[in-house]
């Protein structure tokens, strides 16, 4: 009897932990893609968004928006890249979570 009362609470708690973990992993992937894209843009100008999209290509069910806020067009400048990814959580009624990250690197060229 007591188990039947506690089981739904435990299942909901476990589900919440799993979903939070998946969103946290997605956030880490977006941060890594932003960092790698900005690094690639600092080494080879114009390559920042392509590198970020390639980094996130294995992460399914998402849309990626990449914006190069600053590029290496002037000497001594920095490249700044913002990556935004929308991830849907289908079990919660197809709700979406927007994950974003911005990285800045000094230009190497």
DOLUMGU-51667 format. One record per residue (C-alpha): residue number from 1; residue in three letters; chain; x, z, y. Coordinates in Angstrom, 3 decimals, m for minus. Each point is the difference from the previous one (the first is absolute). Layout:
BEGIN
<pt><k>NUM</k><r>Ala</r><c>A</c><X>X</X><Z>Z</Z><Y>Y</Y></pt>
...
This chain:
BEGIN
<pt><k>1</k><r>Unk</r><c>A</c><X>0.000</X><Z>0.000</Z><Y>0.000</Y></pt>
<pt><k>2</k><r>Unk</r><c>A</c><X>2.709</X><Z>0.981</Z><Y>2.498</Y></pt>
<pt><k>3</k><r>Unk</r><c>A</c><X>2.042</X><Z>m3.063</Z><Y>m0.934</Y></pt>
<pt><k>4</k><r>Unk</r><c>A</c><X>m2.918</X><Z>m2.279</Z><Y>0.841</Y></pt>
<pt><k>5</k><r>Unk</r><c>A</c><X>m0.152</X><Z>1.538</Z><Y>3.472</Y></pt>
<pt><k>6</k><r>Unk</r><c>A</c><X>3.743</X><Z>m0.199</Z><Y>0.657</Y></pt>
<pt><k>7</k><r>Unk</r><c>A</c><X>0.680</X><Z>m3.460</Z><Y>m1.495</Y></pt>
<pt><k>8</k><r>Unk</r><c>A</c><X>m1.480</X><Z>m2.107</Z><Y>2.859</Y></pt>
<pt><k>9</k><r>Unk</r><c>A</c><X>2.033</X><Z>1.958</Z><Y>2.544</Y></pt>
<pt><k>10</k><r>Unk</r><c>A</c><X>3.200</X><Z>m0.469</Z><Y>m2.008</Y></pt>
<pt><k>11</k><r>Unk</r><c>A</c><X>m0.634</X><Z>m3.741</Z><Y>m0.449</Y></pt>
<pt><k>12</k><r>Unk</r><c>A</c><X>m0.655</X><Z>m0.439</Z><Y>3.732</Y></pt>
<pt><k>13</k><r>Unk</r><c>A</c><X>3.173</X><Z>1.938</Z><Y>0.816</Y></pt>
<pt><k>14</k><r>Unk</r><c>A</c><X>2.045</X><Z>m2.095</Z><Y>m2.427</Y></pt>
<pt><k>15</k><r>Unk</r><c>A</c><X>m1.461</X><Z>m3.220</Z><Y>1.419</Y></pt>
<pt><k>16</k><r>Unk</r><c>A</c><X>0.859</X><Z>1.104</Z><Y>3.535</Y></pt>
<pt><k>17</k><r>Unk</r><c>A</c><X>3.585</X><Z>0.744</Z><Y>m1.006</Y></pt>
<pt><k>18</k><r>Unk</r><c>A</c><X>0.400</X><Z>m3.436</Z><Y>m1.630</Y></pt>
<pt><k>19</k><r>Unk</r><c>A</c><X>m1.472</X><Z>m1.898</Z><Y>2.973</Y></pt>
<pt><k>20</k><r>Unk</r><c>A</c><X>2.146</X><Z>1.963</Z><Y>2.457</Y></pt>
<pt><k>21</k><r>Unk</r><c>A</c><X>3.071</X><Z>m0.798</Z><Y>m2.098</Y></pt>
<pt><k>22</k><r>Unk</r><c>A</c><X>m0.818</X><Z>m3.713</Z><Y>m0.021</Y></pt>
<pt><k>23</k><r>Unk</r><c>A</c><X>m0.441</X><Z>m0.065</Z><Y>3.770</Y></pt>
<pt><k>24</k><r>Unk</r><c>A</c><X>3.275</X><Z>1.912</Z><Y>0.432</Y></pt>
<pt><k>25</k><r>Unk</r><c>A</c><X>1.827</X><Z>m2.541</Z><Y>m2.197</Y></pt>
<pt><k>26</k><r>Unk</r><c>A</c><X>m1.503</X><Z>m2.809</Z><Y>2.078</Y></pt>
<pt><k>27</k><r>Unk</r><c>A</c><X>1.204</X><Z>1.693</Z><Y>3.185</Y></pt>
<pt><k>28</k><r>Unk</r><c>A</c><X>3.530</X><Z>0.229</Z><Y>m1.389</Y></pt>
<pt><k>29</k><r>Unk</r><c>A</c><X>m0.090</X><Z>m3.693</Z><Y>m0.940</Y></pt>
<pt><k>30</k><r>Unk</r><c>A</c><X>m1.114</X><Z>m0.975</Z><Y>3.513</Y></pt>
<pt><k>31</k><r>Unk</r><c>A</c><X>2.804</X><Z>2.088</Z><Y>1.517</Y></pt>
<pt><k>32</k><r>Unk</r><c>A</c><X>2.561</X><Z>m1.632</Z><Y>m2.299</Y></pt>
<pt><k>33</k><r>Unk</r><c>A</c><X>m1.322</X><Z>m3.485</Z><Y>0.819</Y></pt>
<pt><k>34</k><r>Unk</r><c>A</c><X>0.156</X><Z>0.689</Z><Y>3.727</Y></pt>
<pt><k>35</k><r>Unk</r><c>A</c><X>3.544</X><Z>1.318</Z><Y>m0.298</Y></pt>
<pt><k>36</k><r>Unk</r><c>A</c><X>1.197</X><Z>m2.928</Z><Y>m2.143</Y></pt>
<pt><k>37</k><r>Unk</r><c>A</c><X>m1.724</X><Z>m2.538</Z><Y>2.238</Y></pt>
<pt><k>38</k><r>Unk</r><c>A</c><X>1.549</X><Z>1.432</Z><Y>3.167</Y></pt>
<pt><k>39</k><r>Unk</r><c>A</c><X>3.415</X><Z>0.039</Z><Y>m1.676</Y></pt>
<pt><k>40</k><r>Unk</r><c>A</c><X>m0.420</X><Z>m3.637</Z><Y>m1.063</Y></pt>
<pt><k>41</k><r>Unk</r><c>A</c><X>m1.106</X><Z>m0.915</Z><Y>3.525</Y></pt>
<pt><k>42</k><r>Unk</r><c>A</c><X>3.061</X><Z>1.721</Z><Y>1.458</Y></pt>
<pt><k>43</k><r>Unk</r><c>A</c><X>2.340</X><Z>m1.992</Z><Y>m2.254</Y></pt>
<pt><k>44</k><r>Unk</r><c>A</c><X>m1.812</X><Z>m3.365</Z><Y>0.102</Y></pt>
<pt><k>45</k><r>Unk</r><c>A</c><X>m2.398</X><Z>m0.354</Z><Y>2.982</Y></pt>
<pt><k>46</k><r>Unk</r><c>A</c><X>m3.472</X><Z>m1.267</Z><Y>m0.826</Y></pt>
<pt><k>47</k><r>Unk</r><c>A</c><X>0.128</X><Z>1.250</Z><Y>m3.590</Y></pt>
<pt><k>48</k><r>Unk</r><c>A</c><X>m1.559</X><Z>3.444</Z><Y>0.548</Y></pt>
<pt><k>49</k><r>Unk</r><c>A</c><X>m3.644</X><Z>m0.641</Z><Y>m0.923</Y></pt>
<pt><k>50</k><r>Unk</r><c>A</c><X>0.884</X><Z>m2.167</Z><Y>m2.991</Y></pt>
<pt><k>51</k><r>Unk</r><c>A</c><X>2.198</X><Z>2.754</Z><Y>m1.422</Y></pt>
<pt><k>52</k><r>Unk</r><c>A</c><X>m2.721</X><Z>2.634</Z><Y>0.527</Y></pt>
<pt><k>53</k><r>Unk</r><c>A</c><X>m2.642</X><Z>m2.161</Z><Y>m1.709</Y></pt>
<pt><k>54</k><r>Unk</r><c>A</c><X>2.337</X><Z>m0.669</Z><Y>m2.913</Y></pt>
<pt><k>55</k><r>Unk</r><c>A</c><X>0.619</X><Z>3.731</Z><Y>m0.376</Y></pt>
<pt><k>56</k><r>Unk</r><c>A</c><X>m3.778</X><Z>0.614</Z><Y>m0.216</Y></pt>
<pt><k>57</k><r>Unk</r><c>A</c><X>m0.820</X><Z>m3.030</Z><Y>m2.175</Y></pt>
<pt><k>58</k><r>Unk</r><c>A</c><X>m0.304</X><Z>2.094</Z><Y>m3.182</Y></pt>
<pt><k>59</k><r>Unk</r><c>A</c><X>m2.459</X><Z>2.440</Z><Y>1.552</Y></pt>
<pt><k>60</k><r>Unk</r><c>A</c><X>m3.369</X><Z>m1.449</Z><Y>m0.966</Y></pt>
<pt><k>61</k><r>Unk</r><c>A</c><X>m3.419</X><Z>0.249</Z><Y>1.668</Y></pt>
<pt><k>62</k><r>Unk</r><c>A</c><X>1.284</X><Z>0.090</Z><Y>3.542</Y></pt>
<pt><k>63</k><r>Unk</r><c>A</c><X>0.352</X><Z>m2.011</Z><Y>3.151</Y></pt>
<pt><k>64</k><r>Unk</r><c>A</c><X>3.217</X><Z>0.187</Z><Y>2.011</Y></pt>
<pt><k>65</k><r>Unk</r><c>A</c><X>0.350</X><Z>m0.447</Z><Y>3.756</Y></pt>
<pt><k>66</k><r>Unk</r><c>A</c><X>3.523</X><Z>m0.279</Z><Y>1.347</Y></pt>
<pt><k>67</k><r>Unk</r><c>A</c><X>0.886</X><Z>m0.036</Z><Y>3.700</Y></pt>
<pt><k>68</k><r>Unk</r><c>A</c><X>3.534</X><Z>m0.427</Z><Y>1.335</Y></pt>
<pt><k>69</k><r>Unk</r><c>A</c><X>m0.267</X><Z>2.039</Z><Y>3.200</Y></pt>
<pt><k>70</k><r>Unk</r><c>A</c><X>3.583</X><Z>m0.681</Z><Y>1.137</Y></pt>
<pt><k>71</k><r>Unk</r><c>A</c><X>2.495</X><Z>m2.519</Z><Y>m1.332</Y></pt>
<pt><k>72</k><r>Unk</r><c>A</c><X>3.726</X><Z>m0.670</Z><Y>0.342</Y></pt>
<pt><k>73</k><r>Unk</r><c>A</c><X>m0.332</X><Z>m2.630</Z><Y>2.731</Y></pt>
<pt><k>74</k><r>Unk</r><c>A</c><X>2.315</X><Z>1.861</Z><Y>2.397</Y></pt>
<pt><k>75</k><r>Unk</r><c>A</c><X>3.419</X><Z>1.491</Z><Y>m0.701</Y></pt>
<pt><k>76</k><r>Unk</r><c>A</c><X>0.027</X><Z>3.719</Z><Y>m0.737</Y></pt>
<pt><k>77</k><r>Unk</r><c>A</c><X>m3.732</X><Z>0.153</Z><Y>m0.655</Y></pt>
<pt><k>78</k><r>Unk</r><c>A</c><X>m1.912</X><Z>1.483</Z><Y>m2.903</Y></pt>
<pt><k>79</k><r>Unk</r><c>A</c><X>m2.548</X><Z>m1.442</Z><Y>m2.367</Y></pt>
<pt><k>80</k><r>Unk</r><c>A</c><X>m3.233</X><Z>1.975</Z><Y>m0.307</Y></pt>
<pt><k>81</k><r>Unk</r><c>A</c><X>m2.437</X><Z>m0.781</Z><Y>m2.791</Y></pt>
<pt><k>82</k><r>Unk</r><c>A</c><X>m3.470</X><Z>1.387</Z><Y>m0.603</Y></pt>
<pt><k>83</k><r>Unk</r><c>A</c><X>m1.601</X><Z>m0.425</Z><Y>m3.434</Y></pt>
<pt><k>84</k><r>Unk</r><c>A</c><X>m3.655</X><Z>0.839</Z><Y>m0.625</Y></pt>
<pt><k>85</k><r>Unk</r><c>A</c><X>m1.551</X><Z>m0.153</Z><Y>m3.431</Y></pt>
<pt><k>86</k><r>Unk</r><c>A</c><X>m3.633</X><Z>0.526</Z><Y>m0.939</Y></pt>
<pt><k>87</k><r>Unk</r><c>A</c><X>m0.586</X><Z>1.473</Z><Y>m3.443</Y></pt>
<pt><k>88</k><r>Unk</r><c>A</c><X>m3.452</X><Z>0.246</Z><Y>m1.553</Y></pt>
<pt><k>89</k><r>Unk</r><c>A</c><X>m1.069</X><Z>2.862</Z><Y>m2.225</Y></pt>
<pt><k>90</k><r>Unk</r><c>A</c><X>m2.758</X><Z>m1.561</Z><Y>m2.134</Y></pt>
<pt><k>91</k><r>Unk</r><c>A</c><X>m1.152</X><Z>3.181</Z><Y>m1.702</Y></pt>
<pt><k>92</k><r>Unk</r><c>A</c><X>m1.026</X><Z>1.553</Z><Y>3.311</Y></pt>
<pt><k>93</k><r>Unk</r><c>A</c><X>m2.451</X><Z>m2.751</Z><Y>0.877</Y></pt>
<pt><k>94</k><r>Unk</r><c>A</c><X>2.652</X><Z>m2.554</Z><Y>0.989</Y></pt>
<pt><k>95</k><r>Unk</r><c>A</c><X>1.370</X><Z>2.079</Z><Y>2.854</Y></pt>
<pt><k>96</k><r>Unk</r><c>A</c><X>3.191</X><Z>m1.199</Z><Y>1.644</Y></pt>
<pt><k>97</k><r>Unk</r><c>A</c><X>3.024</X><Z>1.876</Z><Y>1.254</Y></pt>
<pt><k>98</k><r>Unk</r><c>A</c><X>2.296</X><Z>m1.485</Z><Y>2.632</Y></pt>
<pt><k>99</k><r>Unk</r><c>A</c><X>3.684</X><Z>0.822</Z><Y>m0.461</Y></pt>
<pt><k>100</k><r>Unk</r><c>A</c><X>2.480</X><Z>m0.872</Z><Y>2.733</Y></pt>
<pt><k>101</k><r>Unk</r><c>A</c><X>3.675</X><Z>0.461</Z><Y>0.751</Y></pt>
<pt><k>102</k><r>Unk</r><c>A</c><X>2.372</X><Z>m1.052</Z><Y>2.774</Y></pt>
<pt><k>103</k><r>Unk</r><c>A</c><X>3.772</X><Z>m0.387</Z><Y>m0.410</Y></pt>
<pt><k>104</k><r>Unk</r><c>A</c><X>2.754</X><Z>m0.746</Z><Y>2.518</Y></pt>
<pt><k>105</k><r>Unk</r><c>A</c><X>3.473</X><Z>m1.365</Z><Y>m0.787</Y></pt>
<pt><k>106</k><r>Unk</r><c>A</c><X>2.876</X><Z>m0.978</Z><Y>2.259</Y></pt>
<pt><k>107</k><r>Unk</r><c>A</c><X>0.712</X><Z>m3.735</Z><Y>m0.079</Y></pt>
<pt><k>108</k><r>Unk</r><c>A</c><X>3.070</X><Z>m1.079</Z><Y>m1.944</Y></pt>
<pt><k>109</k><r>Unk</r><c>A</c><X>0.340</X><Z>m3.534</Z><Y>1.368</Y></pt>
